[in-house]
Amino acid sequence: MGVRGLQGFVGSTCPHICTVVNMRELAEQHRSKYPGCTPTIVVDAMCCLRYWYTPDSWICGGQWREYYSALRDFITAFTSAGIKLIFFFDGMVEPGKRDEWVKRRLKNNREISKIFHYIKSKRDQPGRNMFFIPSGLAIFTRFALKTLGQETFCSLQEADYEVASYGLQHNCLGILGEDTDYLIYDTCPYFSIGDLCLESLQTVMLCREKLCESLGLHVADLPLLACLLGNDITPEGMFESFRYKCLSSYASVKENAGKKGNIILAVSDYISKVLHLYQGEKKLEEMLPLGPNKALFYKGVTSYLLPGQKSPWLVQKPKGIITDKQMVSLNPESKQEVPMCVDSEFKQEVAVCTNPESMPEVPMCTDPEPTQEASMCSDPDSKQDVPMCTDPDSKPEVSLCTNPESKPSLPSEIDTEFNLEALMCTQPEVKQEDAMDTEPEIKQATMVSESDILKVARMHHVHSESYLVYNIMSSGEIECSNTLEDELDQALPSQAFVYRPVRQRVYSLLLGDWKDEASTGPVVKEWFVYPGNALKHPDLVRPLQMTVQGGTPSLEVLWLSHEPAAQALRLDTLLACFNLSSAREELQAVESPLRALCCLLVYLFVQVDTLSLEDLHAFIAQALCLQGKSTSQLMHLQLDYINSRAVQLGSLLVRGLTTLVLVNSACGFPWTTSEFMPWNVFDGKLFHQKYLQSEKGYAVEVLLEQNRSWLTKFHNLKAVVCKACSKENRRIVGRAHWNSHYSGRQGRQGHGSYRTGSTRGHSGQSWRNQGSGGRQHEHDHWRRY
């Protein structure tokens, strides 16, 4: 993340770049300078997850009540100082950064292997030095922040660009995060989340002007420096020989800077003493060894240019260079003016293609005579002469069916003047090594044309009300990061495969009526991390037709209809996605907030044969006991030891809850999101305690802590799950009744524990070899098409 080596350089060689500031005092100065404007900090939420997750236990699936409480305390600290927070989350992985994403996921796999080795050898949780964030943390943090009343956005591209743009355009007090890219963007001040003291609101501000002063550069040179050093777009090895040439000719090597630090100094020296001499006279490719990497290099430089900004290094428009972050509107009638970079000597225009509509509109401080410069020095208000606060034009409301917990009106993101095609690239190319290239009847999931439905999907995405729906509809490509799964344990399937049939039915729902004689449907690219997956290419997954009485409903009906029967249809569709229409009656009898959990448990126990009656007891007991426990009680809960299987089961359940988020939003929100938020239905340590007790054969009364009222509910919930499973020919038994074939495994990718068939006859087959022996309509869904 960020610029290679820059974080260490700033800390060791240029510590004067870091200034200790008090955000409470800065907010007071901001209010004095701009009366009527609320001091606002833009938060890069993805950078803050590790800081926010303060519970001691992280291995068991997440201490969600404790985490929710920590988020509330974080927000209170800022609101009590009169500071407004705006949160941004990554909404998708840009194609140009996929290799970097894969590299990090594979590194995480190695860390997870070490974690499970520690658990099995020590029967304890590793220290904080091996900390790995619980599965689903980023997804559920969005909903937690929204529940706590915070403005939360999900990006349409890499979040750092939208964060930097928002901070610049709305005259924000600063950006809170942990990414050296914020030193490169010419935007508002950058505050470190890692150095934040929440009690005093004191932290470190990193000043890009002081950085430039130390390096002998201008702020406009920083994108060039970042790309030469290596970042998420330009790989570190691309200019390795060039950097060493700079270092070999650098005469002012500093002993305390180290090798990486001196490389930064040497490259900066080359820019200031050599490249500046020819700036405006020669193209970059004439001065730098760009070679075949010219297009990627220009893409990297322009990726740092925010709306309205220009770079003196771009003396002409590179042919065919349009960055992922800066898509040109293809609407010829668009009134949006594309800002141009104009070189002062040659007057050659370079289009800086921006998408101003990708930024959420909120009341902002505006200057009647604005300047292009953003504050970058130790005084965050030094260059922000914005005397007045105005509200943006109000947007018309559009009637639609939304999440009942969300705002009813549509924001500017779905304004009728907005050209949706500006957000979309052409049909994604499929790598040549994919076998599907030989089957012309299969279509890649194509872009959806501009429509009200896609606008609604986009709105829910931007406002963090849905999960993956817009990604599926707009690009046909999704991803899921690492989960705590033991690659050496052959007893449980990976969550990526357990929930794939659900996703396939969602694809069928979202991608429309594709069924015809000449086509087997579109293909969705899944970048899901699971043991044994080298992530060299995505899994290509077909939609799976679902069975809904009366036929699969349209998205217009599910999302926009206000008819009384529509809500029942939404629930029917949700259950059909899990292939549990037969369990509707049983699930309707369950009270909130345990109804969604019961649905998930039925699905899990039907799908995974190696889940036992003891596992079911543990899941239900923890959900009931959770209702009567305070955050403090959960915090002080002690475990005898850590069981690796229980760790995996905790993560498997939480990934199921994220799947419920996807299905619920795809079906038009038949259930309120609170029903499957983990702080309402799951606690990692509490589940682990119940699992250990159940494994030892403790009576149900002990699991329920001798609470008689919970005992009745326990048996009712157990009866619901068992009855629903029996309709799918799945009988849940104790481990003592397991057949010998449960212990025979065929490799981590081929567990016999995974059920695709509605009968018991296929449980001994490999995932990859199940072929047509699975459930109805689920044939061949492990083969790469």
Secondary structure, DSSP 8 states (H G I E B T S, - for coil): --STTHHHHHHHT-GGGEEEEEHHHHHHHHHHHSTT---EEEEEHHHHHHHH---S--SSS--HHHHHHHHHHHHHHHHTTT-EEEEEE-----GGGHHHHHHHHHHHHHHHHHHHHHHHHHSS---GGG----TTHHHHHHHHHHHTT-EEEE-SS-HHHHHHHHHHHTT-SEEEE--THHHHSSSS-EEESTT-BTTTTEEEEE-HHHHHHHHT--GGGHHHHHHHH--SSS-GGGGHHHHHHHHHT-S---GGGHHHHHHHHHHHHHIIIIIHHHBTTB-HHHHS--GGGHHHHHHHHHTT--TT---TT--S--TT---SSS-----TT------EEE-TTT--EEE----GGGS----EEE-SS--S----SSSTTTT----EEE-------------TTS-SS--GGG-TT--GGGG--SS----TTSGGGG-TT-EE-----S-HHHHHHHHHHHTT--SSHHHHHHTSEEEE------TT--SS--HHHHTHHHHHHHHHHHS----BTTB--EEEEEEE--TT---SS-EEE-------TTS---HHHHHH---HHHHHHHHHHHHHHTT-GGGHHHHHTS-TTSHHHHHHHHHHHHHBTT--HHHHHHHHHHHHHHTT--HHHHHT---S---HHHHHHHHHHHHHHHHHHHHHHHTT-SS-GGGG-HHHH--HHHHHHHHHHHHTT--HHHHTTT-HHHHHHHHHHHHHHHHHHHHTT-----GGG--GGGG----TTS-TTB--SSSGGGTTS-GGG-TT-SSTT-TTTTS--
